[in-house]
Amino acid sequence: MGPLHIIILAAGQGTRMRSAKAKVLHTIAKRPMLEHVVVTAQSLAPAAIHVVYGHDGDSVRAALEDYPLNWVHQSEQLGTGHAVDQAMAQIPDAAGVLILYGDIPLLNRTTLSEVCDAMGPEQLGLVTSNLGDSSGYGRIQRNAKGQVLGIVEHKDASPEQLKITEWNTGLMALNAKALRGFLSQLDNQNSQGEYYLTDVIGLAVEAAMQIETVSPQNLEEVLGVNDRNQLAHLERCYQTLQCQALMQAGASLADPARVDIRGEVSVGEDVFIDVNVIFEGRVVLGDGVRIGANSWLKDTEVASGTEILANCMLESATVGKSARIGPFSRLRPGAQIGDQAHVGNFVEVKNTILGQGSKANHLTYLGDSDIGAGVNVGAGTITCNYDGANKHRTVIGDGAFIGSGVELVAPVTVHAGATIGAGATISKDAPQDKLTIERAKQVTLPSWQRPKKL
């Protein structure tokens, strides 16, 4: 068999979704269903991936613009057979063709490899299933010897045919030259007035081509999405699989049903993840990391022994070993938290290095700062990093002590060992190992009266 070409059908609107956007753009784990299919297709290293698109076409192409795809526009939706035919002009006769669907998002690479292995010059590979409810799916017709004779669509099936439990997933693989010939023989004499791809099976049987069936490893991988209930079901199926992988890798989950993975998560041994935790992008958790309830981590690395307490948000951040974050902390992009450092209640850190063993435990904003080791940042401290036009950096040396309620007006440097008295507004560099204070004179106005509501 020649090079593998993959056709993904993604032209339909999906009227039962009751949505203005194309069905294949509805998401599983925050990624379009079509993207899930494309990623799995890429894992087979095909010569080309052809995506047949139609409804809301500009949006579909824009959502997948980062992938090397051959886009084929189906201006009229005349059925699955017609859709495949639109892509055939760019596929050589010697190629093998695998046909996938943009609304079957949980495809398993192993199953697809098996169906590709099943095809040959005189052999067609077809994925069928006896799992689950066959209602709505085309039924597989076999003879007394168990050989496949054809597929009858649910809407065209007789009461007797509807009793058949083996159903067609729609996934098939066969030689391009043979497929081209079968497509040319299709007609639309059926209840839908469409050119059915499933009729290819009957034509292949007539041509004495052997139909080799493959069964999926699990039901969920071949289920399609036609409405939002089915979409929600597959979302939970996907999350279950992801959480099972985390547990097999060494993580304990307080409740796997209440953890969402919307990206790629890798874990070390003895990791603990509490309930209602969301992971997005690429997240790496070292050995012994603990993630508290209701936390959100995106594109973040957490080193071994660190605890993220409840209700924290971490985005594009790195956290060192044996640190403590939270509760109610926010690490924004560029936050680099050192080993044994503490970031506590209602502390926000952005584009800042917080050195080893340094602490900012309460009600503090640290932005665009370089903070050394062993620094104590008092409650209510603010780095005033923005002058209305540009950002400026604050530098705090090793061992400095910043009192409560301090404003550090950048650009400014607090040298190593310096102490800043509570309530100070520091706009000039503070010298090493000295106490620096800045407070206005306290005044009481005896004649002042509090305003009264009229």
Residue pairs with C-beta under 8 A, 6 or more apart in sequence:
1 94
1 95
1 96
1 119
1 120
1 121
1 175
2 92
2 94
2 95
2 96
2 176
3 46
3 47
3 92
3 94
3 95
3 96
4 44
4 45
4 46
4 47
4 95
4 96
4 97
4 98
4 116
5 46
5 47
5 48
5 49
5 50
5 91
5 95
5 96
5 97
5 98
5 176
6 41
6 44
6 46
6 48
6 49
6 50
6 97
6 98
6 99
6 100
7 50
7 52
7 84
7 87
7 91
7 97
7 98
7 99
7 100
8 34
8 37
8 38
8 41
8 49
8 50
8 51
8 52
8 100
8 101
8 102
9 52
9 80
9 83
9 84
9 99
9 100
9 101
9 102
10 22
10 24
10 34
10 51
10 52
10 53
10 54
10 60
10 101
10 102
10 103
11 52
11 53
11 54
11 55
11 74
11 77
11 83
12 22
12 23
12 24
12 54
12 55
12 77
12 103
13 22
13 23
13 54
13 55
13 56
14 22
14 23
14 24
14 26
14 55
14 103
14 225
14 226
16 226
16 227
17 23
17 26
17 226
17 227
17 228
17 231
18 228
19 26
20 56
21 56
21 59
22 53
22 55
22 56
22 57
22 59
22 60
23 33
23 55
23 102
23 103
23 225
23 226
24 32
24 33
24 34
24 60
24 102
24 103
25 32
25 33
25 34
25 56
25 59
25 60
25 63
26 32
26 33
26 225
26 228
26 231
27 33
28 36
28 105
28 106
28 231
28 234
28 235
28 238
29 235
29 238
29 239
29 242
29 260
29 261
29 262
29 263
30 262
30 263
30 280
31 262
32 63
32 64
33 102
33 103
33 104
33 105
33 225
34 51
34 60
34 63
34 64
34 102
34 105
35 63
35 64
35 67
36 105
36 106
36 107
37 100
37 101
37 102
37 104
37 105
37 107
38 49
38 51
38 64
38 67
38 69
40 107
40 108
40 109
40 112
41 49
41 98
41 100
41 112
42 49
42 67
43 109
44 98
44 109
44 112
44 113
44 116
46 98
47 95
48 70
48 90
48 91
49 67
49 68
49 69
49 70
50 69
50 70
50 71
50 72
50 87
50 90
50 91
51 60
51 64
51 69
51 70
51 71
51 72
51 102
52 72
52 73
52 74
52 83
52 84
52 86
52 87
53 60
53 61
53 71
53 72
53 73
53 74
54 73
54 74
54 75
54 77
55 77
57 73
61 71
70 87
70 90
72 86
72 87
72 90
73 86
74 82
74 83
74 86
76 82
77 83
78 188
78 194
78 195
79 188
79 192
79 194
79 195
79 196
79 197
80 170
80 194
80 195
80 196
80 197
80 198
81 183
81 186
81 194
81 195
81 196
81 197
81 199
81 200
82 186
82 194
82 195
83 197
84 99
84 179
84 183
84 197
85 183
85 195
88 176
88 179
88 180
88 183
91 97
91 176
92 176
93 175
93 176
93 177
93 180
94 176
94 177
95 175
95 176
96 116
96 119
96 173
96 174
96 175
96 176
97 173
97 174
97 175
97 176
97 179
98 112
98 115
98 116
98 171
98 172
98 173
99 170
99 171
99 172
99 173
99 197
100 107
100 112
100 171
101 170
101 171
101 224
103 224
103 225
103 226
104 169
104 170
104 171
104 221
104 222
104 223
104 224
104 225
105 225
105 234
105 238
106 220
106 221
106 223
106 234
106 237
106 238
106 241
107 171
107 221
107 222
108 216
108 217
108 218
108 221
110 217
111 127
111 171
111 214
111 216
111 217
111 221
111 222
112 171
114 125
114 214
115 125
115 126
115 127
115 171
115 172
115 173
115 214
116 125
116 173
117 125
118 124
118 125
118 126
118 173
118 212
118 213
118 214
119 125
119 173
119 174
119 175
119 212
120 175
121 175
121 178
122 208
122 209
122 210
123 174
123 209
123 210
123 211
123 212
124 172
124 173
124 174
124 178
124 200
124 201
124 204
124 209
124 210
124 211
124 212
125 172
125 173
125 174
125 212
125 213
125 214
126 148
126 168
126 171
126 172
126 201
126 211
126 212
126 213
126 214
127 169
127 170
127 171
127 172
127 213
127 214
127 215
127 216
127 222
128 140
128 166
128 167
128 168
128 169
128 213
128 214
128 215
129 166
129 167
129 169
129 215
129 216
129 219
129 222
130 165
130 166
130 167
130 215
131 216
131 218
131 219
132 219
132 223
134 164
134 165
134 166
134 167
135 154
136 154
136 226
137 154
137 167
137 168
137 169
138 151
138 152
138 153
138 154
138 157
138 167
138 168
138 170
138 198
139 151
139 152
139 154
139 157
139 161
139 162
139 164
139 166
139 167
139 168
140 148
140 151
140 164
140 166
140 167
140 168
140 213
141 148
141 149
141 150
141 151
141 152
141 161
141 164
142 148
142 149
142 166
143 149
147 205
147 211
148 201
148 205
148 211
148 213
149 202
149 205
150 198
150 199
150 201
150 202
150 205
151 168
151 198
151 199
151 201
151 202
152 158
152 161
153 190
153 191
153 192
153 196
153 198
154 162
155 190
155 191
155 192
156 190
156 191
168 198
169 216
169 222
170 197
170 198
170 224
171 222
172 197
172 200
172 201
174 200
174 204
174 209
178 204
178 207
178 209
179 200
181 207
182 199
182 200
182 203
182 204
182 207
183 200
185 203
186 195
186 196
186 199
186 200
186 203
187 195
188 194
188 195
190 196
201 211
204 211
205 211
216 222
220 234
220 237
220 241
223 230
223 233
223 234
223 237
224 230
225 231
225 234
236 257
239 256
239 257
239 259
239 260
239 261
240 256
240 257
242 261
242 265
243 253
243 256
243 259
243 261
244 256
246 253
246 259
246 261
246 265
246 267
246 271
246 273
247 253
247 256
249 266
249 267
250 267
250 268
250 269
250 270
250 271
251 267
251 271
251 272
251 273
251 285
252 270
252 271
252 272
252 273
253 259
253 273
254 272
254 273
254 274
254 275
254 293
255 275
258 275
258 276
258 277
259 273
259 275
259 276
259 277
259 278
259 279
260 277
260 278
260 279
261 279
262 278
262 279
262 280
262 281
263 279
263 280
263 281
263 282
263 283
263 298
263 299
264 281
264 282
264 283
265 279
265 282
265 283
265 284
265 285
266 283
266 284
266 285
267 285
267 289
268 285
268 286
268 287
268 288
268 289
268 304
269 287
269 288
270 287
270 288
271 285
271 286
271 287
271 288
271 289
271 290
271 291
272 289
272 290
272 291
273 291
274 290
274 291
274 292
274 293
274 295
274 310
275 293
275 294
276 293
276 294
277 291
277 293
277 294
277 295
277 296
277 297
278 295
278 296
278 297
279 297
279 298
280 296
280 297
280 298
280 299
281 298
281 299
281 300
282 299
283 297
283 298
283 299
283 300
283 301
283 302
284 300
284 301
284 302
285 291
285 302
286 302
286 303
286 304
286 305
286 306
286 321
287 304
287 305
288 304
288 305
289 302
289 303
289 304
289 305
289 306
289 307
289 308
290 306
290 307
290 308
291 297
291 308
292 307
292 308
292 309
292 310
292 311
292 312
292 326
292 327
293 310
293 311
294 310
294 311
295 308
295 310
295 311
295 312
295 313
295 314
295 326
296 312
296 313
296 314
296 315
297 308
297 314
297 315
298 314
298 315
298 316
299 315
299 316
300 314
300 315
300 316
300 317
300 318
300 319
300 331
301 317
301 318
301 319
302 308
302 314
302 318
302 319
303 318
303 319
303 320
303 321
303 322
303 323
303 339
304 321
304 322
305 321
305 322
306 319
306 320
306 321
306 322
306 323
306 324
306 325
307 323
307 324
307 325
307 326
308 314
308 319
308 325
308 326
309 324
309 325
309 326
309 327
309 329
310 326
310 327
310 328
311 326
311 327
311 328
312 325
312 326
312 327
312 328
312 329
312 330
312 331
313 329
313 330
313 331
314 325
314 330
314 331
314 335
315 331
315 332
315 333
316 332
316 333
316 334
316 335
317 331
317 332
317 333
317 334
317 335
317 336
317 337
317 349
318 335
318 336
318 337
319 325
319 331
319 337
320 337
320 338
320 339
320 340
320 341
320 356
321 339
321 340
322 339
322 340
323 337
323 338
323 339
323 340
323 341
323 342
323 343
324 341
324 342
324 343
324 344
325 331
325 337
325 342
325 343
326 343
326 344
326 345
327 344
327 345
328 345
328 346
329 343
329 344
329 345
329 346
329 347
329 348
329 349
330 347
330 348
330 349
331 337
331 343
331 349
332 348
332 349
332 350
332 351
333 350
333 351
334 350
334 351
334 352
335 349
335 350
335 351
335 352
335 354
336 352
336 353
336 354
337 343
337 349
337 354
338 353
338 354
338 355
338 356
338 357
338 358
338 373
339 356
339 357
340 356
340 357
341 354
341 355
341 356
341 357
341 358
341 359
342 358
342 359
342 360
342 361
343 349
343 354
343 360
343 361
344 359
344 360
344 361
344 362
345 361
345 362
345 363
346 362
346 363
346 364
347 360
347 361
347 362
347 363
347 364
347 365
347 366
348 364
348 365
348 366
348 367
349 360
349 366
349 367
350 365
350 366
350 367
350 368
351 367
351 368
351 369
352 366
352 367
352 368
352 369
352 370
352 371
352 383
353 369
353 370
353 371
354 360
354 366
354 371
354 375
355 371
355 372
355 373
355 374
355 375
355 398
356 373
356 374
357 373
357 374
358 371
358 372
358 373
358 374
358 375
358 376
358 377
359 375
359 376
359 377
360 366
360 377
360 381
361 377
361 379
362 378
362 379
362 380
363 379
363 380
364 377
364 378
364 379
364 380
364 381
364 382
365 381
365 382
365 383
366 377
366 381
366 383
367 383
367 385
367 386
367 391
368 383
368 385
368 391
368 392
368 393
368 394
368 410
369 383
369 385
369 393
369 394
369 395
369 396
369 410
370 393
370 394
370 395
370 396
371 377
371 396
372 396
372 397
372 398
372 399
372 400
372 416
373 398
373 399
374 398
374 399
375 396
375 397
375 398
375 399
375 400
375 401
375 402
376 400
376 401
376 402
377 396
377 402
378 401
378 402
378 403
378 404
378 405
378 406
378 422
379 404
379 405
380 404
380 405
380 406
381 402
381 404
381 405
381 406
381 407
381 408
382 406
382 407
382 408
383 394
383 408
383 410
384 407
384 408
384 409
384 410
385 391
385 392
385 393
385 394
385 410
386 392
391 410
392 410
392 411
393 410
393 411
394 408
394 410
394 411
394 412
394 413
394 414
395 412
395 413
395 414
396 402
396 408
396 413
396 414
397 413
397 414
397 415
397 416
397 417
397 418
397 432
398 416
398 417
399 416
399 417
400 414
400 415
400 416
400 417
400 418
400 419
400 420
401 418
401 419
401 420
402 408
402 414
402 420
403 419
403 420
403 421
403 422
403 423
403 424
404 422
404 423
405 422
405 423
406 420
406 421
406 422
406 423
406 424
406 425
406 426
407 424
407 425
407 426
408 414
408 420
408 426
409 425
409 426
409 427
412 426
412 427
412 428
412 429
412 430
413 429
413 430
414 420
414 426
414 429
414 430
414 436
415 429
415 430
415 431
415 432
415 433
416 432
416 433
417 432
417 433
418 430
418 431
418 432
418 433
418 434
418 435
418 436
419 434
419 435
419 436
420 426
420 430
420 435
420 436
420 437
421 435
421 436
421 437
421 438
421 439
423 439
424 436
424 437
424 438
424 439
425 438
426 436
426 438
430 436
